[in-house]
Each structure stands twice: as C-alpha cells, then as structure tokens.
Amino acid sequence: MHSAFTATYYFFAIAVILTTVYLSYRITAVTALLGITALGISELFVKWDADKVSVFESTLRMSNFLISLFILIACAVVCMVEIRYERKKNEASIQIEMERRQLKRILQLDELTGIFNRKSLHDALKDMEENAPDDRYILAITDIDNFKGVNDRFGHQAGDHCLMEFSKILKEHGKNASIFRYGGDEFCLIFHHAEIQKAVSVCEQIQSRLSGLHFEAYPGLKLTASFGLASYFSQTNAARLFVYADKALYEAKEERNAIRVFSPEDRPAEYEVHP
C-alpha cells in the first residue's frame, strides 16, 4: 500500500512534462518546484499513516524518495532543454516565414517608386477574374504626357524624379484603389466597388495635383497626365478590360491632360455579348 502511494509521486513528473506545451520556462520551473516541495514535505514532515516508516529508518524508502526526487529534477531539466529547442525551432520558423514574406513583397514592388509592379498587376487582374467575377471594378491606366520630352530635355534623373513624385500623388489620392507601375511612365489603378464618377473624380484630383507640382531643381518643368478608364462588366475578361482602358487612354493622349472613359458601345463586334 505504501509503495503504491509513493508511486503516485510520479504524477508530479507527468505534470512537469505536460507544461512543455506552453513553452514557458516559468511554468515548468514552478510546477517542478511545487512537485519537489510536495514530495519533500510528504516524505520528511507529514506522517500520513501510523505504520509509515520514516525515510531515515528504511533504506528502501530512502531509495524510493531519492529516486522520485531524481526523476522530478531530471524531468524538469529535460523539459527545460525541450522548451529551449522548441523555442529556437519556432523562432527559426518565424524568421524564415518573415523573410519569405519580405522577399515576396520585394518581388511585388517596383524598385524606383515603391508601389506594386507589373507582375503584381497581372496577379491582381487574374485574381479579379477568377475569384470575383461578379464584383464591380474599374481599371484606370495613366501616363505622363510627353514623358520622352522630359527625359530628352532634363535628363533621365529628372525623369526618375518625376516618376517618384507622380507615384506619391497616386498613392495620396488613390487610397481606395490598388496602384501599380506597369512600365516606363505608365501606371494603373484598380478601383474596387467604385462608381465610374468616383473614379473619374479621383483622376481629376490627381491631374490637378500633378499640374501644380513645382520642381526647384528643374525650372520650367511642368507635368500633366492623361487617363483612360474602363469598367469590368459581366463576361469581360481581364485582358479585354486592359485593352478597353488602354484604348481610352490613347484617345485621352490625343488631347493630353484629359480623361476618357471606355464605353461598352465602343466594343468591336467580336467582343459584344449577345443574349
């Protein structure tokens, strides 16, 4: 009976082992300390049975006590090592995941302007087409009017500066849109759940802000931008949406500093949807 009761002390070891799921040194240490304290008090100071033989009077009981004490201490040490190992492993996994996400984001961003790049635009259009075909989207394509003339007259460094300033304006006024640099001086904005009038209003604000830019390092440099917009409607794939917006941009650039919206009536016959 006494041996069976003494064997229950090993439940303290089980309790210590179970604390490793929390990966907390404190919880494991406190549990182990409580177990060791309870074991010591029970064996050395509490006489829970009249027939109980003191550990100091029995070699067998002293052996059992010391073995139990050793097992508890050993479990605590092993659990601490396990916690350290798991923590290091988790930290390494988190670090790898953070680096993976950072690399993925770097690959999605344009190096010069810091906004999403052409690949990100393709991914966004693909996602729009595959996962939200019934949602309302508006694609706006814009570029700086006569940007080649800016590079030729003021140099490519000035051109890069213009692109960075233009991207800042796009981010400032296009907070409700996803903004991408398609290439060169061409940028795209995808408006989610927006009416065409609201998208046009945002484009007008961008134009106004851009035309008011003053470049101290480049006197005489003035910028304007043209916009072409198209709405994503039923049975229009992403490629056609881009073609429609690009066509509207082409018409806007003929006038410069203009905004043109592609009309469904302008679609070629092969693009029309018949009931």
Secondary structure, DSSP 8 states (H G I E B T S, - for coil): -HHHHHHTTHHHHHHHHHGGGGT-HHHHHHHHHHHHHHHHHHHHT---STT---TTT-HHHHHHHHHHHHHHHHHHHHHHHHHHHHHHHHHHHHHHHHHHHHHHHHHHB-TTT-SB-HHHHHHHHHHHHHH-TTS-EEEEEEEETTHHHHHHHH-HHHHHHHHHHHHHHHHHH-TTEEEEEEETTEEEEEEES--HHHHHHHHHHHHHHHHT---TTSTT----EEEEEEEE-TT--HHHHHHHHHHHHHHHHHHSS-EEE--GGGS-GGG----
